[in-house]
Amino acid sequence: MQVVATAGHVDHGKSTLVRALTGMEPDRLEEERRRGLTIELGYAWTALSSGERVAFVDVPGHERFLGTMLAGVGPVPAVMFVVAADEGWMPQSEEHLVALETLGVRLGLLVVTRADLADPAPAMNQARARLAESGLGQAEALAVSGRTGQGLGELREALDRLVAALPAPDPEAPVRLWIDRVFSVHGSGTVVTGTLPAGRIEVGDELALDGEPMRVRAMESLKEPVTSVTGAVRVALNLRGRVAPERGHALVTPGGWTFTDLVDVRLTPARDADGSVPQRLTVHIGSASVGCAVRPLGGDVARLRLARPLPLHLGDVLLLRDPGRDPRRHDLGHATRVLAGASVLDMRPPELRRRGAARERAAALETAAPDAASLLRAHRLLRAEELAAMGCGVPLGRPVCADWHADPAYWSSLGERLPEVVRRYAAEHPLEPGMPLEIARHELDLPDRRLVTALVRPPLTVADGRIVSGPSDLPPPVARAVQRLAPELSAHPFLAPEAVRLAELGLGPRELAAAVRAGALLRIADGIVLLPGADVRAAALLARLPQPFTVSEARTALKTSRRVAVPLLEHLDRKGITERVDDAHRRCRSLSPGQTGYMVG
């Protein structure tokens, strides 16, 4: 199926044409039929000669219902633009075309109606000339009469060619169904309708409405029950949820869109607009119509603060309309109410607090494109799920860490800063073995500690939650004290110095802790330190004793005191090198070659 909207001046025969093509009445309201004036959106459909079905969204042409017209054409990829032969190009023809051009609609048909009432050539030439200046310049043009049937066969063939030229929607795209009608069905509950431009919806799916879950209980498309639909399609959904849906709200794939009320945009003035943008406007996208405040940032970049959050993607086009401007004021020339299109550049813009921040922001966005690279330049770091919700998918290149993607230039600068940050911390905290990852995270202003770890490169390493570069990072005073102690322990490996001697060397509790953490000393108990590897050497000596052995026998073999022997044996117990046999005896255990560099029996 494909979906086509009508457009054109009031009373130019749009509804009559849809009725003639489909045999269905698009005007649903009694008042519409009584007045012969379309007020609300109408829906009808038919099968073409190719077998393709096309659904029409019939929009009102009166100037008072421009907002309703925009709700109808917003999600639709193509338009059937209608001009009456007996009246030609009219003010609302112009306003509808400006809106379509601003929204980016580039495919459609020009249909000159009432060909039975007047020569269609003048109106067709006039309309063709105007469409040639817009994005619809390539639209095929036909003359028809909805009353007599003249040209309807040719129009059906042209519709076949039009729908064949429409791009195939992505069935795997995230769903965004703008609601254009809400009603209740007795025994079923709430039903909403809308045009699904892409994606897939199945019965049982859970969609989000303003962040709240809504379950799809049942579906119809063209009044036929279905269990699954893919865009583009007109669809009616029977919903269950706690939120009351309204026209202008959207049902979306959870996590597939960014809900925001603050966006930075690039403005493209509408044709014939005077270029001025009031501070208060109405924003249209899909079937939504919300008020907004406009803050120009510089050049063609502006910031919009919306009256309520909308689900948006990068590159979405918003239509800006001045609802207070009167197109009937001829003294203002053609004072179109459609002022500009606004292409979304960022749905999570930074705050602008400093003087000159707005100009800097405008300069940064001057060459921004609706892609992941531009987003990463602005935000520096984004998760894959955030990029997906912003509508640009996963960027080229692998994540820098877990699901984090980074702007390459920013990531490179972080890698250059980290060693200096670590050096500065070491100078300010000489007795600490390294810089805690959490402190490094704050220094670099990163959102995740894992990003710090990913930045670490040799000679830096991560150990025990700190960034270190090995024993060489030992503070100089501590390193000198360890160097003076080393010969004493080399001569008597298991005769740990007393606290008085350690103090003489300048190894107080903090210095000892730093040396132990840096791997320069081995602590077997509080205040008892040996050289690294002393426990391995002790185990090798104890393995030569008759098994089992006593503390006294161990003390003698190690040439040390009971003050050292007891905690050393307990240290070996904890490592699984020795084990108790009874209260007085231990023995060496048989260890795997991978556990130590020696074998004991």
C-alpha positions in Angstrom: 0.0 0.0 0.0 1.0 3.6 -0.5 -0.6 6.7 1.0 -1.2 10.0 -0.9 -2.6 13.2 0.6 -4.7 15.8 -1.3 -3.8 19.6 -1.3 -5.2 22.7 -2.8 -7.6 25.6 -2.4 -10.9 25.3 -0.7 -13.8 24.1 -3.0 -11.5 23.1 -5.8 -12.9 19.6 -5.8 -10.5 17.5 -3.7 -13.1 15.5 -1.9 -15.2 15.1 -5.1 -12.1 13.7 -6.8 -11.3 11.3 -4.0 -15.0 10.2 -4.1 -14.9 9.6 -7.8 -11.6 7.6 -7.6 -12.6 5.4 -4.7 -16.4 5.3 -4.6 -16.1 6.2 -0.9 -17.2 9.3 1.0 -14.2 11.0 2.5 -16.2 13.6 4.4 -17.1 11.9 7.7 -19.0 14.7 9.5 -22.6 15.6 8.9 -21.6 19.3 9.0 -19.2 18.7 6.2 -21.8 17.1 4.0 -24.3 19.7 4.8 -22.0 22.6 4.1 -20.0 20.9 1.2 -16.9 21.9 3.1 -14.1 19.6 4.3 -13.4 20.4 8.0 -11.7 17.3 9.2 -9.3 14.8 7.7 -11.0 12.3 5.4 -9.8 8.8 4.4 -10.6 6.6 1.4 -8.8 4.0 -0.6 -8.9 2.1 -3.9 -7.0 -0.6 -5.9 -5.2 0.5 -9.0 -4.9 -1.4 -12.2 -1.5 -2.8 -11.1 -3.1 -4.3 -8.0 -1.4 -1.7 -5.8 -3.7 -0.2 -3.2 -3.5 3.5 -2.5 -5.1 5.3 0.4 -6.0 8.9 0.3 -5.8 11.4 3.2 -8.2 14.2 2.1 -7.4 17.5 3.8 -9.4 20.7 4.2 -8.6 23.6 1.9 -10.0 26.4 3.9 -7.5 28.9 5.4 -8.9 28.3 8.9 -8.0 24.7 8.8 -4.3 24.9 7.8 -3.3 23.1 11.0 -5.6 20.2 10.1 -4.2 20.1 6.6 -0.7 19.9 7.9 -1.7 17.1 10.3 -2.8 15.1 7.2 0.1 15.7 4.9 2.8 15.5 7.6 3.5 11.8 7.6 2.6 11.3 3.9 5.3 10.8 1.2 3.3 12.1 -1.9 0.6 14.6 -2.7 -2.2 15.0 -5.3 -2.3 18.7 -5.8 -5.7 19.9 -7.0 -6.4 23.2 -8.8 -9.8 24.0 -10.3 -9.9 24.9 -14.0 -12.5 27.6 -13.5 -10.6 29.4 -10.7 -6.9 28.7 -11.3 -4.2 29.4 -8.7 -5.6 30.8 -5.5 -4.2 31.9 -2.1 -4.7 28.6 -0.4 -3.1 26.9 -3.4 0.0 28.9 -2.6 0.0 28.3 1.1 -0.5 24.6 0.7 2.4 24.5 -1.8 4.7 26.5 0.5 3.9 24.0 3.3 4.6 21.0 1.1 7.8 22.5 -0.2 8.9 23.3 3.3 8.1 19.8 4.5 10.2 18.4 1.7 7.4 16.7 -0.3 8.9 16.1 -3.7 6.6 13.5 -5.3 3.1 14.1 -6.5 0.6 14.8 -9.2 -0.9 18.0 -10.4 -4.6 17.5 -11.1 -6.7 20.3 -12.7 -10.3 19.5 -11.8 -13.6 20.8 -13.2 -12.4 20.4 -16.7 -16.0 20.2 -17.8 -16.7 23.7 -16.6 -13.7 25.6 -18.1 -10.8 25.2 -20.4 -8.2 23.5 -18.1 -5.2 24.8 -20.1 -4.8 28.3 -18.5 -5.1 26.9 -15.0 -2.7 24.0 -15.8 -0.1 26.4 -17.3 -0.3 28.7 -14.3 0.0 25.8 -11.8 2.8 24.2 -13.7 4.8 27.4 -13.7 4.3 27.7 -9.9 5.2 24.1 -9.2 8.3 24.4 -11.4 9.7 26.8 -8.8 9.1 24.3 -6.0 10.2 20.7 -5.3 7.2 19.4 -7.1 8.4 20.7 -10.5 8.5 17.2 -12.0 4.9 16.3 -11.0 2.9 14.8 -13.9 -0.1 17.0 -14.8 -3.6 15.9 -15.8 -7.0 17.5 -16.4 -10.1 15.7 -15.0 -13.7 16.1 -14.0 -14.8 14.3 -10.9 -18.5 15.0 -11.9 -18.4 13.5 -15.4 -15.5 11.1 -15.0 -13.4 12.8 -17.7 -9.7 11.8 -17.4 -10.2 9.5 -14.3 -8.7 6.6 -16.2 -5.6 8.5 -17.1 -5.4 9.7 -13.5 -5.5 6.1 -12.2 -2.6 5.2 -14.5 -0.7 8.3 -13.3 -1.3 7.2 -9.7 0.1 3.8 -10.6 3.3 5.5 -11.9 3.5 7.7 -8.9 3.3 5.0 -6.3 5.8 2.9 -8.2 8.2 5.8 -8.0 7.9 6.2 -4.2 10.9 4.9 -2.3 10.4 1.6 -0.5 10.0 2.2 3.3 12.3 0.3 5.7 10.2 -2.3 7.5 12.9 -2.5 10.2 12.8 1.2 11.0 11.6 2.3 14.4 7.9 3.0 14.5 6.6 6.5 14.8 2.8 6.6 14.2 1.5 10.2 14.4 -2.1 9.9 15.6 -4.6 11.8 13.5 -7.9 10.4 14.9 -9.0 9.0 18.3 -12.4 7.4 19.0 -13.9 4.7 21.2 -15.5 1.4 20.0 -18.1 -0.2 22.3 -16.7 -3.4 23.7 -13.1 -2.6 22.4 -12.1 0.7 23.9 -9.7 3.3 22.5 -8.9 3.2 18.8 -6.4 5.5 17.1 -5.6 5.9 13.4 -2.6 7.3 11.5 -0.3 6.9 8.6 2.6 4.6 9.3 5.4 5.8 6.9 7.9 3.0 7.8 8.5 0.2 10.3 6.4 -2.7 11.4 3.6 -3.1 14.0 2.2 -6.4 15.1 -0.7 -7.3 17.4 0.7 -7.7 20.9 3.5 -5.1 20.4 4.2 -2.6 23.1 4.6 0.9 21.9 5.3 4.1 23.9 3.0 7.1 24.1 4.6 10.0 25.9 6.9 7.5 27.6 4.0 5.2 28.8 3.6 1.7 27.5 0.6 1.0 25.2 -0.3 -2.5 24.1 -1.7 -3.1 20.6 -4.7 -5.3 21.2 -6.0 -5.4 17.6 -5.5 -3.7 14.2 -7.3 -2.9 11.1 -6.0 -1.5 7.8 -8.5 -0.2 5.3 -11.2 -1.7 7.6 -9.8 -5.2 7.3 -8.5 -7.0 10.4 -4.7 -7.6 10.3 -2.2 -9.0 12.6 0.8 -7.2 11.2 1.4 -4.1 9.0 4.5 -2.5 7.5 4.8 1.1 6.2 3.6 2.9 4.2 0.1 2.1 5.4 -3.0 3.6 6.9 -3.8 1.7 10.1 -6.2 1.7 13.0 -4.9 0.4 16.4 -7.0 -0.8 19.3 -4.9 0.2 22.3 -4.7 -0.7 26.0 -2.8 1.6 28.3 -3.0 4.2 31.1 -2.6 7.3 28.8 -5.4 8.9 26.9 -4.1 9.4 23.3 -4.8 12.6 21.4 -4.3 13.8 17.9 -0.8 15.1 17.6 0.7 12.5 19.9 2.8 9.7 18.5 3.1 5.9 19.2 6.8 5.0 18.9 9.1 2.1 19.3 10.4 2.3 22.9 14.0 3.6 22.9 13.8 4.3 19.1 13.3 8.1 19.4 14.5 11.0 21.5 11.7 12.8 23.4 12.8 16.4 23.7 11.3 19.9 24.1 14.6 21.7 23.2 16.2 21.4 19.8 18.8 23.3 17.8 17.7 23.6 14.1 18.8 25.0 10.8 16.1 27.4 9.4 15.2 27.5 5.7 12.8 30.4 5.1 9.7 29.5 3.2 9.2 31.0 -0.3 7.8 34.5 -0.2 8.4 34.7 3.6 9.9 38.0 4.6 12.7 36.3 6.6 11.6 37.5 10.0 10.9 34.9 12.6 8.8 35.9 15.6 9.7 34.7 19.0 6.5 32.7 19.4 5.5 30.3 16.7 3.7 27.0 16.1 5.7 23.9 15.2 4.2 21.2 13.0 5.5 17.7 12.5 3.5 14.7 11.6 0.1 15.4 13.1 1.6 17.4 16.0 1.0 21.1 16.4 2.8 22.6 19.4 3.7 26.1 20.4 7.4 27.1 20.7 9.7 29.9 21.6 12.4 30.8 19.1 15.9 31.9 20.0 18.1 32.9 17.0 21.7 31.8 17.7 23.3 33.3 14.6 23.2 32.8 10.9 20.5 30.3 10.0 20.8 28.4 13.3 18.1 28.8 16.0 17.0 27.1 19.2 13.4 26.0 19.7 11.8 25.4 23.1 8.7 23.4 22.5 5.6 23.5 24.7 5.8 19.7 25.1 8.3 17.0 24.3 8.1 15.4 20.8 9.8 12.2 19.6 12.4 13.4 17.1 15.3 12.1 15.0 18.2 14.0 13.6 17.3 15.5 10.3 13.5 15.7 11.0 12.0 18.7 9.3 9.7 20.9 11.4 7.4 23.4 9.8 7.2 26.8 11.6 3.9 28.6 11.2 2.7 32.0 12.5 -0.9 31.3 13.5 -1.5 35.0 14.1 -0.6 36.1 10.6 -3.6 36.8 8.3 -3.1 35.9 4.7 -6.1 38.1 3.7 -4.1 41.2 4.6 -3.2 42.3 1.0 -1.3 45.3 2.3 1.3 42.8 3.6 1.7 41.3 0.1 1.5 37.5 0.3 1.8 37.2 4.0 2.1 33.4 4.2 1.7 31.9 7.6 4.2 29.2 6.8 7.5 31.0 7.6 10.2 28.4 7.6 11.3 24.8 7.7 13.6 23.8 10.6 15.9 20.8 10.1 16.8 19.2 13.4 20.5 19.3 14.2 20.6 18.4 17.8 18.0 17.1 20.2 20.2 17.4 23.3 21.7 20.9 22.9 24.0 22.3 25.6 23.0 25.1 27.9 24.1 28.6 26.8 25.2 30.4 29.9 28.3 32.4 29.0 28.4 35.6 27.0 29.0 34.7 23.4 27.9 31.1 23.9 25.1 31.4 21.4 27.5 32.7 18.7 29.9 29.8 19.4 27.1 27.3 19.2 25.9 28.7 15.9 29.5 28.5 14.5 29.8 24.9 15.7 26.6 24.0 13.9 27.3 26.0 10.8 28.6 23.0 8.9 26.8 20.3 10.9 25.2 17.5 9.0 22.4 15.2 10.3 24.8 12.3 11.0 26.6 10.5 13.8 29.9 12.3 13.1 28.4 15.7 13.7 26.6 14.6 16.8 29.8 13.1 18.3 31.7 16.4 17.5 29.0 18.2 19.5 28.6 15.7 22.4 32.1 14.1 22.3 30.8 10.8 23.8 27.5 9.0 23.2 26.3 5.5 23.8 25.1 3.4 20.8 21.6 3.4 22.2 21.6 7.2 22.4 22.8 7.5 18.8 20.0 5.1 17.7 17.4 7.1 19.6 18.7 10.2 17.8 18.1 8.5 14.5 21.6 8.1 13.1 22.3 4.5 14.0 25.7 3.3 14.9 28.6 5.3 13.4 31.4 3.8 11.4 34.2 2.5 13.5 34.2 0.4 16.7 33.2 1.8 20.1 36.1 3.1 22.2 34.8 1.2 25.2 31.8 -1.1 25.8 29.0 0.7 23.9 30.6 4.2 24.0 31.4 6.0 20.8 33.7 9.0 20.8 34.6 11.8 18.5 38.1 10.8 17.2 39.7 14.2 17.9 38.3 14.4 21.4 39.3 10.8 22.2 42.8 11.5 21.0 43.1 14.6 23.2 42.0 12.6 26.2 44.7 10.1 25.6 47.2 12.9 25.5 45.9 14.5 28.7 45.8 11.4 30.9 49.5 10.9 31.5 49.9 14.6 32.6 46.9 14.2 34.9 48.4 11.1 36.4 51.8 12.8 36.8 50.2 15.9 38.5 48.4 13.7 40.9 51.5 11.7 41.8 53.3 15.0 42.6 50.5 16.2 44.8 50.1 12.8 46.5 53.7 11.4 46.7 52.8 8.6 49.1 50.0 7.1 47.1 50.8 4.2 44.7 48.8 5.6 41.9 45.8 7.7 40.8 42.3 6.3 41.6 40.3 5.7 38.5 37.3 7.6 40.0 39.5 10.7 40.5 40.8 10.4 37.0 37.3 10.2 35.7 36.4 13.5 37.5 39.5 15.2 36.2 38.8 14.2 32.6 35.0 14.9 33.1 34.0 11.5 31.8 30.7 9.8 32.4 32.0 6.2 32.9 35.0 4.9 34.8 35.5 2.3 32.1 36.4 5.1 29.6 39.4 6.0 31.8 40.6 2.4 31.7 40.2 2.3 27.9 42.5 5.4 27.7 45.4 3.8 29.7 48.4 3.0 27.6 51.9 1.8 28.5 53.8 2.6 30.6 50.6 3.3 32.5 48.6 0.3 33.8 45.6 -0.2 36.0 46.0 -2.1 39.2 43.6 -2.3 42.2 41.4 0.5 40.8 44.4 2.9 40.3 46.5 4.1 37.4 50.1 3.1 38.0 53.3 2.7 36.1 55.0 0.2 38.4 57.6 0.5 41.1 59.4 3.3 39.3 56.6 5.5 40.4 57.6 5.1 44.0 58.0 8.6 45.6 61.8 9.4 45.7 62.1 9.6 49.5 60.4 6.2 49.9 62.5 4.7 47.0 65.7 5.9 48.8 64.6 4.4 52.1 63.8 1.0 50.4 67.2 1.1 48.7 69.0 1.6 52.1 66.9 -1.3 53.6 67.5 -3.7 50.7 71.1 -4.7 51.6 70.1 -5.5 55.2 67.3 -7.8 54.0 69.4 -9.3 51.3 72.0 -10.3 54.0 69.3 -11.6 56.4 66.2 -12.2 54.2 63.9 -13.2 57.1 65.1 -10.9 59.8 62.6 -8.1 59.4 63.7 -4.8 60.9 62.2 -3.5 64.1 59.9 -0.4 64.0 62.8 1.7 65.4 65.0 0.8 62.5 62.2 1.4 59.9 61.7 4.8 61.4 65.4 5.6 61.2 65.2 4.8 57.5 62.2 7.0 57.0 59.7 4.2 56.6 56.7 5.2 58.7 53.3 3.6 58.3 52.3 5.7 55.2 55.7 5.2 53.5 55.6 1.5 54.2 52.1 1.3 52.7 53.2 3.1 49.6 56.2 0.8 49.2 54.0 -2.3 49.7 51.4 -1.1 47.2 54.1 -0.3 44.7 55.5 -3.9 45.1 58.8 -2.7 46.5 58.3 -4.5 49.8 56.3 -7.5 51.0 54.2 -7.1 54.1 53.4 -10.3 56.0 51.9 -8.6 59.0 51.5 -5.1 60.5 55.0 -3.6 60.9 56.7 -6.7 59.4 58.1 -6.3 55.9 60.5 -8.3 53.8 61.8 -8.1 50.3 59.5 -9.2 47.5 59.8 -13.0 46.9 60.9 -13.7 50.5 57.9 -15.9 51.0 58.9 -18.0 48.0 62.5 -18.4 49.3 61.1 -19.3 52.8 58.9 -22.0 51.3 61.8 -23.6 49.5 63.8 -23.8 52.7 61.0 -25.2 54.8 60.4 -27.8 52.1 63.8 -29.3 53.0 62.8 -29.8 56.6 61.5 -33.2 57.9 57.8 -32.9 57.6 55.9 -31.9 59.6 57.8 -29.2 61.4 57.4 -26.9 64.4 57.6 -23.1 64.6 60.9 -23.4 66.4 62.3 -25.6 63.6 61.1 -23.1 61.0 62.6 -20.2 62.9 65.9 -22.0 63.0 65.9 -22.9 59.4 65.0 -19.3 58.4 67.5 -17.7 60.8 64.9 -15.4 62.2 63.0 -14.6 65.3 59.6 -15.9 66.5 58.3 -12.3 65.9 58.8 -12.9 62.2 58.5 -16.7 62.0 54.9 -16.9 63.3 53.3 -14.3 61.0 55.4 -15.6 58.0 54.1 -19.1 58.5 50.5 -17.8 58.8 51.1 -15.9 55.5 52.3 -19.1 53.9 49.2 -20.9 55.3 46.9 -18.2 53.7 48.7 -18.7 50.3 48.2 -22.5 50.6 51.9 -23.2 50.6 51.9 -24.7 54.2 49.1 -26.2 56.2 48.6 -27.1 59.9 48.8 -30.7 61.0 48.0 -30.0 64.6 48.4 -27.2 67.1 52.2 -27.5 67.0 53.1 -28.8 63.6 52.8 -27.7 59.9 53.8 -29.3 56.7 54.5 -28.0 53.1 51.8 -28.8 50.6 52.4 -30.1 47.1 51.8 -27.2 44.8 51.2 -27.0 41.1 54.0 -25.6 39.0 51.8 -22.7 38.0 51.2 -21.6 41.6 54.9 -20.8 42.4 58.2 -21.0 40.7 59.4 -24.0 42.8 58.2 -27.5 43.8 57.9 -28.7 47.4 57.4 -32.2 48.6 
